[in-house]
Amino acid sequence: MAKETTDRTTIDLFSAETRRGRPRSNPLSRDQQLKINKRNQIQRDRANGLKRIELKVSQDLYDALNQQALNSNISRSQLIEFILQQQLDN
């Protein structure tokens, strides 16, 4: 049986090197997969009418927000949106 170079299913069937573990299930590198996933997430957010806001906070504030969100059983993002909305309503 000859090796077919265009065969993507059994591409490593006749490879000289042996690798440990499960064969790759995605032909893209992990970095490329992360970029694609991030792009898809941004598109989903835009389709849902969400806008992105980035801010830098101290570690103490970050920990406090995480703890409050955990106690409230909501995501940190939802907590921050709730706090901002309360400020705007006042």
DOPABA-463944 format. One record per residue (C-alpha): residue in three letters; residue number from 1; x, y, z. Coordinates in nm, 4 decimals. Layout:
N
+------+-----+----------+----------+----------+
| code | pos |     east |    north |       up |
+------+-----+----------+----------+----------+
|  ala | NUM |        X |        Y |        Z |
...
+------+-----+----------+----------+----------+
END
This chain:
90
+------+-----+----------+----------+----------+
| code | pos |     east |    north |       up |
+------+-----+----------+----------+----------+
|  met |   1 |   0.0000 |   0.0000 |   0.0000 |
|  ala |   2 |   0.1410 |   0.3376 |  -0.1007 |
|  lys |   3 |   0.1241 |   0.6488 |   0.1078 |
|  glu |   4 |  -0.1159 |   0.9081 |  -0.0259 |
|  thr |   5 |   0.0097 |   1.2575 |   0.0569 |
|  thr |   6 |  -0.3338 |   1.4181 |   0.0225 |
|  asp |   7 |  -0.4922 |   1.1776 |   0.2706 |
|  arg |   8 |  -0.5632 |   1.3819 |   0.5852 |
|  thr |   9 |  -0.7271 |   1.0976 |   0.7780 |
|  thr |  10 |  -0.4269 |   0.8672 |   0.7960 |
|  ile |  11 |  -0.1561 |   1.1266 |   0.7435 |
|  asp |  12 |   0.0683 |   0.9775 |   1.0131 |
|  leu |  13 |   0.0016 |   0.6116 |   0.9316 |
|  phe |  14 |   0.3357 |   0.5600 |   0.7616 |
|  ser |  15 |   0.5415 |   0.8231 |   0.9425 |
|  ala |  16 |   0.8870 |   0.7186 |   1.0512 |
|  glu |  17 |   0.8608 |   0.8880 |   1.3884 |
|  thr |  18 |   0.6414 |   0.7508 |   1.6623 |
|  arg |  19 |   0.4689 |   0.9959 |   1.8899 |
|  arg |  20 |   0.3178 |   0.9293 |   2.2279 |
|  gly |  21 |  -0.0404 |   1.0037 |   2.3104 |
|  arg |  22 |  -0.3528 |   1.0616 |   2.1122 |
|  pro |  23 |  -0.3116 |   1.1885 |   1.7560 |
|  arg |  24 |  -0.4020 |   1.5496 |   1.6876 |
|  ser |  25 |  -0.7710 |   1.5932 |   1.6189 |
|  asn |  26 |  -0.7354 |   1.9428 |   1.4759 |
|  pro |  27 |  -0.4901 |   2.0333 |   1.2008 |
|  leu |  28 |  -0.4504 |   2.3895 |   1.3374 |
|  ser |  29 |  -0.1962 |   2.4814 |   1.6040 |
|  arg |  30 |  -0.3242 |   2.5715 |   1.9496 |
|  asp |  31 |  -0.2448 |   2.9396 |   1.8921 |
|  gln |  32 |  -0.4507 |   2.9414 |   1.5718 |
|  gln |  33 |  -0.7379 |   2.7626 |   1.7467 |
|  leu |  34 |  -0.7379 |   3.0234 |   2.0247 |
|  lys |  35 |  -0.7455 |   3.3108 |   1.7745 |
|  ile |  36 |  -1.0376 |   3.1555 |   1.5877 |
|  asn |  37 |  -1.2268 |   3.0869 |   1.9111 |
|  lys |  38 |  -1.1711 |   3.4443 |   2.0314 |
|  arg |  39 |  -1.2900 |   3.5845 |   1.6976 |
|  asn |  40 |  -1.6023 |   3.3659 |   1.7132 |
|  gln |  41 |  -1.6720 |   3.4772 |   2.0722 |
|  ile |  42 |  -1.6473 |   3.8445 |   1.9714 |
|  gln |  43 |  -1.8857 |   3.7842 |   1.6797 |
|  arg |  44 |  -2.1365 |   3.6096 |   1.9115 |
|  asp |  45 |  -2.1165 |   3.9005 |   2.1562 |
|  arg |  46 |  -2.1745 |   4.1538 |   1.8778 |
|  ala |  47 |  -2.4717 |   3.9522 |   1.7501 |
|  asn |  48 |  -2.6166 |   3.9670 |   2.1034 |
|  gly |  49 |  -2.5704 |   4.3446 |   2.1142 |
|  leu |  50 |  -2.2838 |   4.3383 |   2.3642 |
|  lys |  51 |  -1.9927 |   4.5815 |   2.3582 |
|  arg |  52 |  -1.6472 |   4.5185 |   2.4982 |
|  ile |  53 |  -1.5007 |   4.7345 |   2.7755 |
|  glu |  54 |  -1.1565 |   4.6671 |   2.9181 |
|  leu |  55 |  -1.0207 |   4.8084 |   3.2408 |
|  lys |  56 |  -0.7297 |   4.7446 |   3.4730 |
|  val |  57 |  -0.7902 |   4.7083 |   3.8448 |
|  ser |  58 |  -0.5789 |   4.6224 |   4.1484 |
|  gln |  59 |  -0.5465 |   4.2621 |   4.2634 |
|  asp |  60 |  -0.7481 |   4.3401 |   4.5782 |
|  leu |  61 |  -1.0405 |   4.4794 |   4.3799 |
|  tyr |  62 |  -1.0201 |   4.1878 |   4.1361 |
|  asp |  63 |  -1.0359 |   3.9371 |   4.4231 |
|  ala |  64 |  -1.3244 |   4.1246 |   4.5863 |
|  leu |  65 |  -1.5206 |   4.1272 |   4.2600 |
|  asn |  66 |  -1.4604 |   3.7562 |   4.2118 |
|  gln |  67 |  -1.5723 |   3.6794 |   4.5672 |
|  gln |  68 |  -1.8854 |   3.8966 |   4.5383 |
|  ala |  69 |  -1.9751 |   3.7371 |   4.2051 |
|  leu |  70 |  -1.9255 |   3.3906 |   4.3530 |
|  asn |  71 |  -2.1441 |   3.4792 |   4.6534 |
|  ser |  72 |  -2.4130 |   3.6227 |   4.4225 |
|  asn |  73 |  -2.3914 |   3.3181 |   4.1927 |
|  ile |  74 |  -2.3356 |   3.5335 |   3.8840 |
|  ser |  75 |  -2.0377 |   3.5953 |   3.6592 |
|  arg |  76 |  -1.7910 |   3.8745 |   3.7303 |
|  ser |  77 |  -1.8982 |   4.0418 |   3.4075 |
|  gln |  78 |  -2.2629 |   4.0396 |   3.5146 |
|  leu |  79 |  -2.1659 |   4.1796 |   3.8559 |
|  ile |  80 |  -1.9679 |   4.4663 |   3.7040 |
|  glu |  81 |  -2.2556 |   4.5448 |   3.4656 |
|  phe |  82 |  -2.4984 |   4.5443 |   3.7599 |
|  ile |  83 |  -2.2757 |   4.7807 |   3.9629 |
|  leu |  84 |  -2.2352 |   5.0192 |   3.6677 |
|  gln |  85 |  -2.6089 |   5.0165 |   3.5995 |
|  gln |  86 |  -2.6795 |   5.1005 |   3.9662 |
|  gln |  87 |  -2.4410 |   5.3950 |   3.9461 |
|  leu |  88 |  -2.6084 |   5.5273 |   3.6329 |
|  asp |  89 |  -2.9551 |   5.4923 |   3.7864 |
|  asn |  90 |  -2.8592 |   5.6992 |   4.0924 |
+------+-----+----------+----------+----------+
END
